[in-house]
Amino acid sequence: MIQALDIQSQDLFQKKADSLFSEKKYSEASDLYLELLDKHSINRSNAYLKLAFISEQKGDFSKAIYFLSEYFNLNPSESTFTKINKMAEENSFIGYGRSDFNFLLLVYERFYLWICLVLFLIVGFSFYLLLLKKIKREPTALRHKVSFVFLVLFSLLFLNFGDYYSQGIVKSETVYVRQAPSSASKVIGNLGEGSRVNVIGEKDIWLRLLINGEIQFAKKSDFWIID
């Protein structure tokens, strides 16, 4: 009963936000959408898309790209991918474009469940064949055993890739990138607002970034992290 009332309350809250958005009361609508995202389990896709539109209308293109990226994670599509890259190009933001890596990320996001299913079937069938050989006391070639191990390891890596990798968008005007996770460490570069980077971990208040194939560090507070 309490859960039903909570869902009803969230629904009314979202309808109010949508109503304000329709009336072009964007600041008020934005506050409600952000509160909904922070405190409730709602239609996050709707909230991210509306917040992206509001940010774009305000000329805050880096934030618009962040919200579009969150929307893309929930609803991967070529049109959203193109919109993000077009907005980044128009504002000279770096870290976007149709690189091979970005293409692989698009495939990963769009076909994650299908690829997981295929991997599950392949691993399951391979295990069945190995088990059948063992039951029949038939010899199994070493290369088949090694191939099976690599297949399992690849599947585990694919399934858990999202736990170790994310992307961040710079929200500060300028972010200094350092050699080590310390304010005393040497500054080896900087990133402008709207830049997108690959994040491969954290250490205290620092993000571990992969930039041009090298591990570098920057303060977490200077980024929006795309979940």
N, C-alpha and C positions, 0 to 999 in steps of 0.2 A: 504493500500500500504506500509506504514512504517512498520507495523507488519510483512508483508510478507518478506520485505527486511531483517528485524531483524532475522527472522527464517532462512532465507537463509544464513545470515552471521554466525549464530550459527552452522549451518550444515557444512559449509566450515571449521569453526574453529575446530569442532569435527573431521572432516575427516583428518585435518592436525595432530591433536593429535594421531589419530589412525595410521596414516602413520608413525609418529615418533616412536610409540610403535612397529609397525611391523619391523622397522629398528633397533630395540633394543636401541634406543636413549631414555632410560628410564627417565633420569633426565629432559630432555626437555619435554617429553610427560607428565610426572607427573605434571610439572608446568602448562601446558595447561589444563589438566583435573581438577586441583584444581581451576583454574581461571574460567573454565566453570561451575563448581559446585557452585562457589561463586556468579557469575554474571548472569547466564543464566538458562533458563528452557530447559534442554537438556535430552538426554537419561541417566539419573542418574545411572541406573543399570549398563550400560556399563562402565561409568567412575569409579564407585566404584569397580567393578570387576577388571578393569585394574590397578587401584591404589593398590588394595590388592595384585595382582601379583607382581607389582613393589616393594612394601614394603617387600614382602616375599623374593624376589631375593636379596634385599639389606641386608637381615637378621634382618629387623626391624619388628619382629613378633607381637609386641603389636599393632603397627599401622596397620599391615596386618589384624589382628583380628578386629580392629575397622572398617576398610573399608568393610570387609566381613560381619560384623554385620549390617552395613548400607545397604549392598546389600541384606542381608537376610530379612530385614524389608520390602523391596520392592518386593522380590521374595522368600517368605518362602519355604524352601524345606528341606527334611531330609538330603540330601547330603551336603548342605551348613552348616547345624547344626552340622553334624558329622565332617566336615572339621575344623570348629571353635574349637570344643572341642578337636579334635586330636592335633591341633597346640598348644592349651593351655596346654594340658597334656605334650607334648614333651618339653615345655619350663617352666614347673612347675608353670604356672600361676594359681592363685586361683580364685574361684567364678564361675567355669564352671562345666561341668559334667552333668550327666543325673539325676538330682534331680527331685522330684515331681513338684517343682515350675517351673523349666526350661521346663519340659514337658508341663505343663499348658500354659506357654508362647508360646511354639511351636504351640500348638493347637490354641491358641488365634490369633497368627499371620496368620496361614495358613487358618483358617476357619472363620475369623472375619465376612466377608460379609454374609456367609451362616448362621452363628449363629444369626446375626442381623435380617436376613430375618425370621428365625424361631421364634425368640422372638417377632418380629412385628406381625406375624400371630397369635401367641398364645395370645398376649395382645389384639389384635383386636377382636379375636373370644370371648375371655373372656368378654370384654367390651360389645360385641353384646349380649351375653347371659344375662348379668346383666341388660342391657337396655331393653331387651325383657321382662324380668320378671317385670321390673318397669312399662312398657307400659301395660302389662296384669294385673297389680296390684297384682302380686303374691309375697309372702314374700321371702326375700333372707336371707339365713342363715348367721350369723355373720362370721363364718369361711370362707365363700366364699368371703365376702367383704375384710376380712383381707388378705386372700391369694392373691386376686387381687392387693391390695396395695403393698404387698411384691414383687409380680411379676413385677410391674411397677418400684419399687425402684431398684430391681436387674437389670432390663433392662437398666435403666439410669446409674447405676454404671458400667455395662459392656460397654456401649457405650462411656463413658467418662473416662474409666480406663487409656487410653493412655495419657490423659491430666495431670494426677496426678502421673504417674509412668514412669520412664525411666531407662536406665542403663548407667553406666559410666565405662570407662576403664582408668586405671591409666597410664599417659604418662610420669610422672616423675620417677626418680630412686627410691625414697622413699617418701611416703606421710604420714604425721602424722594425726591421727584421734583424735578428741577432744570431750569432753563432751558437750561443748556448742559452738555456733558460734562466737568464739573470740580467738584471738592469745594468750590471757592471760589464756584461759581455760586449764584445765588439759589434758595432752596427755594420752590417754588410749589405744593406739595401733598404728600400722603403716601398710601400704600397700605397696607392692612392685610393680614395673613396670609390666604392663600387667594384673594386678588384675582387676576383674570385680565386680562391686557393684550395688546394687539396690538403685536408687535415688527416693525419694518420696517428693521432694520439694527443694526450695532454700530460703536463707535468706541473702540478700546483696551479698557478695562475697563468701558465703559458700553454700555447698550442704548439704542437709539433707539426710543422708544415713540410710538404714535399714540393720544392720549387726548383725547376730545371734539373731534376734528378738528385738534388741535395737536400739534406735535412736542415731546416732552419726553424727559428722560434720567434713568436710574437705574442703579445698579451691577448688573452682570451676576451677581455672586456672590449677590445676594439673590433670584434667581429659579431655578425649574426651567424649562428651555426644552423645549417640546414639539416633538419632531423632526417 
